[in-house]
Every structure is written in structure tokens, then in C-alpha cells.
């Protein structure tokens, strides 16, 4: 990468001035900036230039100025210069997860949260590090698109699962004997990003059992608390109707996930399913009303 000189004139945002301090000897891969606010030096920002148009940004500020909006303003100026004048393609920041002020400042400057690197060496010991990044063609953080992108990268996510209840003419429920866990389960799976739960259950049954089903309605939404190492999830339970007696014979199982499928009578369900599904199926056996909201398989409203 070329060794362009530090920016002149200084980068300015109202009463905030960011001045390039020039290249230091033997450090032509570093661009350093001093940050001045109201004629007082309050911090320093550095770009550590890498190969192929990438860089890492680091910063340090006087503590009392860290949470008042100055950091993100300075970072925006430096990032804009880095893309416009240096022609960088991507800038990354790695911030201690415990340093919430710095994480917020980076995101308000336009960097998106991309992940967490666990148990890294940090000042004072070890800790998790948040990885954030911004690309040269990302929308401005001041735009609607940029603001939404920041929220989407950082808002909590909850696993969504779609499952279906299939019955035979005698009222038995279809359960899948899974390769990766002991308990049998209803057919279905995890909802993909940008996929509806109803579409997911149809897709999962087609992929794992090799047959097509039709969603007849929503039976329940069941929130599952953390269980056996799994984090919490929301399960959409759909009515897939009554199928012909030859349904199991027509199934083509995906061997990586499904060992076998079984028709199970109501009185036998407790022997095969996890406790939360015991409660769910017991509730559904007597519930004839509208779609229910459940928590851990029990009515919550």
C-alpha cells in the first residue's frame, strides 16, 4: 500500500479537530491522529494499515470524554479520510466486550458488530473481544440504512424453531428418532434467516423426510427456556393435518439427522419425548381453541 502523507488541512467537525501527526520512523504502516476538542487535546486515533486495502483502527481518549460523543465523531472523520484518501476497503476494530463505551462509540461511528472473539489477552488478564468492521461502500451511520444496519448487527437474536404435528387416521403423532440426541422430536427444524416459520417446517419435512406437507394452521407458540446447554428459543408449532397410512413408507430419511420415524400413541408419548414436549403434546391433546401461547409447554396467559 502507498505511504500517503497525513491529511492536510486537519479534519474538522465543528469544534472537533483531528490532526494527522505524520509518519513516525520505521512505521510507514501507521497513520496517527491527535484529537482536539475546544482547543484541548483529548485523544489519539491510529490506523494500522494492512495488506489488500484493510486496516485496524485503535484509539485512546481522556476518560471523561469517552462517553460524550467525541470518540465517535473523531472516528467518523478518520474513517471517512481512510476510505476517501487512502482508498481502503475495510477497517476493523477489536474492542474489549467489557468496554461498553468503546463498543457504542465504534458502532455510532459506523462499524458493525461482526462477532465476539472469546478469551483474548486484554489489559489486566483475559476477556472477550468484540470484532467490529466497516466497508468503504457501507451506508453512512447518519443515514436510515446505516442506522438500521447498526441495530441489526447488535440487537439480541433468539433462535426460532418450526415444528409440525402430523397425525394418522388413528390419532397417533409422528415423531422423529434423531441421530444427535436421545429424545424423539416432532418433525421440523431451525428457521433460516429471512425465512418464515411456516415455510421452514414445510422445507424441513421435505429435506429430512423426503415428503411434502401442507400447513393447516398454527397450534401454539412455545417459548423454551435454556435446556441442557441449549440457549432459549421460540418454537412455532403447526398443524400439518392427517396423512395417509403409507406416509412413513413413502418417507426418504436424511441419514445425517433422522434415524427413523415412528407413529406414537398419546399414552406412549412420555416415554420418548423431552419433558417440554410432553407438556406441549398433553396440552394440544385437549386444546381445541385458537393458537395458544405457551412457556416451556405450559399455558402462560
C-alpha positions in Angstrom: 0.0 0.0 0.0 1.2 3.5 -0.7 2.6 5.6 2.1 0.4 8.7 1.7 1.1 11.6 3.9 -1.0 12.6 6.8 -4.1 14.7 5.9 -3.7 18.5 5.5 -5.7 20.5 6.3 -6.9 19.0 9.5 -10.1 17.0 9.6 -12.8 19.2 11.2 -16.3 18.7 12.6 -17.5 21.9 14.2 -15.5 22.3 17.4 -13.7 19.0 16.9 -10.3 18.9 15.1 -8.4 15.8 14.1 -4.8 16.4 13.1 -2.5 13.9 11.4 0.8 13.8 13.2 2.8 12.4 10.3 4.6 9.2 9.8 6.9 8.0 12.6 10.2 6.5 11.7 10.0 2.8 10.7 6.2 2.9 11.0 5.0 3.7 7.4 2.1 1.3 8.0 0.6 3.5 10.8 -1.4 6.7 10.4 -1.7 8.6 13.7 -4.1 11.5 14.6 -4.4 13.7 17.6 -7.9 14.7 18.6 -8.5 18.3 19.8 -11.8 19.5 21.2 -12.3 23.1 22.2 -8.5 23.6 21.8 -7.7 20.8 24.3 -6.0 17.6 23.2 -8.4 14.8 24.3 -7.3 11.7 22.5 -5.5 9.9 19.8 -6.6 7.6 16.9 -4.4 5.3 14.9 -4.9 3.4 11.7 -2.8 0.3 11.4 -2.6 -0.4 7.7 -2.6 -4.0 6.5 -2.5 -5.6 3.1 -5.1 -5.6 0.4 -6.8 -2.3 1.4 -7.6 -3.3 5.0 -6.7 -1.6 8.3 -7.4 -1.7 12.0 -8.4 1.4 14.0 -7.4 1.9 17.6 -7.9 4.8 19.9 -7.4 6.2 23.4 -9.1 9.2 24.9 -9.1 11.1 28.2 -11.6 9.1 30.3 -14.1 12.0 30.9 -14.5 12.5 27.2 -15.2 8.8 26.3 -19.0 8.8 26.8 -20.0 12.2 25.5 -19.9 11.7 21.7 -16.4 12.9 20.9 -14.9 9.5 20.2 -17.5 8.6 17.5 -17.1 12.0 15.9 -13.4 11.6 15.7 -13.7 8.0 14.4 -16.1 9.1 11.7 -13.6 11.8 10.4 -10.7 9.3 10.4 -12.8 6.6 8.7 -14.1 8.9 6.0 -10.5 10.1 5.3 -9.3 6.5 5.2 -11.8 5.5 2.6 -11.7 8.6 0.5 -8.0 9.5 0.6 -6.2 6.1 1.3 -8.7 4.1 -0.8 -9.1 1.5 2.0 -11.8 -1.2 1.5 -12.3 -2.3 5.1 -11.5 -1.0 8.6 -11.8 -3.3 11.6 -11.8 -2.6 15.4 -11.3 -5.0 18.2 -12.7 -3.8 21.5 -13.0 -5.4 24.9 -16.6 -6.6 25.4 -16.5 -5.1 28.9 -15.7 -1.6 27.5 -19.2 -0.7 26.6 -18.4 2.9 25.9 -15.9 2.0 23.2 -18.2 -0.6 21.6 -21.0 2.0 21.4 -18.7 4.7 20.0 -17.4 2.3 17.3 -20.9 1.4 16.3 -22.1 5.0 16.2 -19.1 5.8 14.0 -20.4 3.2 11.5 -18.7 0.0 12.4 -21.0 -3.0 12.7 -20.7 -5.7 15.3 -19.5 -8.9 13.5 -18.8 -11.3 16.3 -17.0 -12.0 19.6 -13.6 -13.5 20.0 -13.5 -15.3 23.3 -10.9 -15.2 26.0 -8.3 -13.0 24.4 -5.3 -11.3 26.0 -6.5 -7.9 27.3 -5.1 -5.4 29.8 -5.4 -7.0 33.2 -5.8 -10.6 32.0 -8.1 -12.3 29.6 -11.5 -11.3 28.3 -13.9 -11.4 25.3 -13.2 -9.0 22.5 -15.9 -7.6 20.2 -14.9 -7.6 16.5 -16.5 -4.7 14.5 -16.0 -3.7 10.9 -17.0 -1.2 8.3 -16.6 -1.3 4.5 -16.0 1.5 2.1 -19.4 1.2 0.5 -21.4 0.8 3.7 -24.1 3.5 4.1 -23.3 6.4 6.3 -24.2 5.8 10.0 -26.2 9.0 9.8 -28.5 7.6 7.1 -31.6 5.5 7.7 -30.0 2.5 6.1 -26.8 2.9 8.1 -28.7 3.2 11.4 -30.8 0.1 10.7 -27.6 -1.8 9.8 -26.0 -0.9 13.1 -29.1 -2.1 15.0 -29.3 -5.3 13.0 -25.7 -6.1 13.8 -26.1 -5.7 17.6 -29.7 -6.4 18.6 -30.2 -9.6 20.5 -31.3 -12.6 18.4 -33.4 -15.5 19.6 -33.4 -18.9 17.9 -36.7 -19.7 16.1 -37.8 -23.3 15.5 -40.7 -24.5 13.4 -42.2 -27.9 14.1 -45.3 -29.7 12.9 -47.8 -32.1 14.3 -48.7 -34.9 11.9 -51.3 -37.5 12.8 -52.5 -40.7 11.2 -56.2 -41.7 11.0 -56.0 -43.3 14.5 -54.7 -40.1 16.1 -51.1 -41.2 16.6 -48.4 -38.5 16.3 -45.4 -38.8 14.0 -42.1 -38.5 15.9 -38.5 -38.4 14.5 -35.8 -40.6 16.1 -32.8 -38.3 15.8 -29.2 -39.1 15.3 -27.8 -36.4 17.6 -30.0 -36.7 20.7 -31.8 -39.4 22.7 -35.2 -37.8 22.8 -37.6 -38.2 19.8 -39.0 -35.0 18.5 -41.6 -33.5 16.2 -40.5 -33.0 12.6 -39.1 -29.6 11.8 -36.0 -27.5 12.4 -34.4 -24.2 12.9 -35.8 -21.2 10.9 -33.2 -19.8 8.5 -32.6 -16.0 8.3 -35.3 -14.3 6.2 -37.4 -17.4 6.2 -40.9 -17.6 7.6 -41.6 -20.4 10.2 -44.4 -21.8 8.1 -42.1 -22.1 5.1 -39.4 -23.6 7.3 -41.5 -26.5 8.6 -42.5 -27.5 5.0 -38.9 -27.2 3.9 -37.5 -29.2 6.8 -40.0 -32.1 6.3 -39.2 -32.2 2.6 -35.4 -32.2 3.3 -35.4 -34.6 6.2 -38.3 -36.9 5.3 -38.5 -36.5 1.6 -42.2 -35.8 1.5 -44.4 -32.7 1.0 -46.8 -31.5 3.7 -49.2 -28.6 3.9 -49.6 -26.2 6.9 -53.2 -26.2 8.1 -52.8 -23.7 10.9 -50.8 -22.6 13.9 -51.4 -24.6 17.0 -49.1 -22.9 19.5 -46.1 -20.7 20.1 -43.9 -22.2 22.8 -41.1 -20.4 24.4 -38.4 -22.7 25.7 -36.0 -21.7 28.5 -32.4 -22.8 28.3 -32.1 -26.6 28.5 -29.1 -29.0 28.6 -26.7 -26.4 27.2 -29.0 -25.0 24.5 -29.9 -21.3 24.8 -33.6 -20.3 24.9 -35.7 -20.5 21.7 -39.2 -19.8 20.4 -41.0 -22.7 18.8 -43.8 -22.3 16.3 -45.9 -25.5 16.3 -48.0 -26.0 13.2 -50.9 -28.4 12.4 -49.8 -30.5 9.4 -53.0 -32.4 9.3 -53.9 -36.1 9.0 -51.8 -38.1 6.5 -52.3 -41.5 4.8 -51.3 -44.7 6.3 -48.4 -45.1 3.8 -46.8 -41.8 4.8 -43.9 -43.5 6.7 -43.4 -46.0 3.9 -43.0 -43.1 1.4 -40.5 -41.2 3.5 -36.9 -41.0 2.4 -34.9 -40.1 5.6 -31.9 -37.9 5.7 -29.4 -40.2 7.4 -27.3 -37.4 8.9 -30.1 -36.3 11.1 -33.0 -38.8 11.1 -32.5 -42.4 12.2 -36.2 -43.4 11.9 -39.7 -42.1 12.2 -42.5 -43.6 14.3 -46.2 -43.3 14.9 -46.7 -42.9 18.6 -50.0 -43.2 20.5 -50.8 -40.5 23.1 -50.3 -42.8 26.0 -46.8 -43.7 24.8 -45.5 -40.1 24.1 -44.0 -39.6 27.6 -41.6 -42.5 27.0 -39.9 -40.9 24.0 -40.0 -37.1 24.1 -38.3 -34.4 26.3 -40.3 -33.0 29.2 -41.2 -29.8 27.4 -42.7 -31.7 24.5 -44.5 -34.0 27.0 -46.2 -30.9 28.3 -46.8 -29.4 24.9 -48.4 -32.5 23.4 -50.5 -33.1 26.5 -51.8 -29.5 26.2 -52.5 -29.9 22.5 -54.4 -33.2 23.0 -57.2 -31.3 24.9 -56.9 -27.9 23.4 -59.5 -27.1 20.7 -59.3 -23.3 20.8 -57.2 -20.8 18.9 -53.4 -20.8 18.7 -52.0 -20.8 22.2 -49.0 -19.1 23.8 -47.0 -21.4 26.0 -43.9 -21.2 28.1 -42.0 -24.4 28.5 -45.0 -26.3 27.2 -47.5 -24.8 29.7 -50.1 -22.0 29.2 -48.6 -18.7 30.2 -51.6 -16.4 29.7 
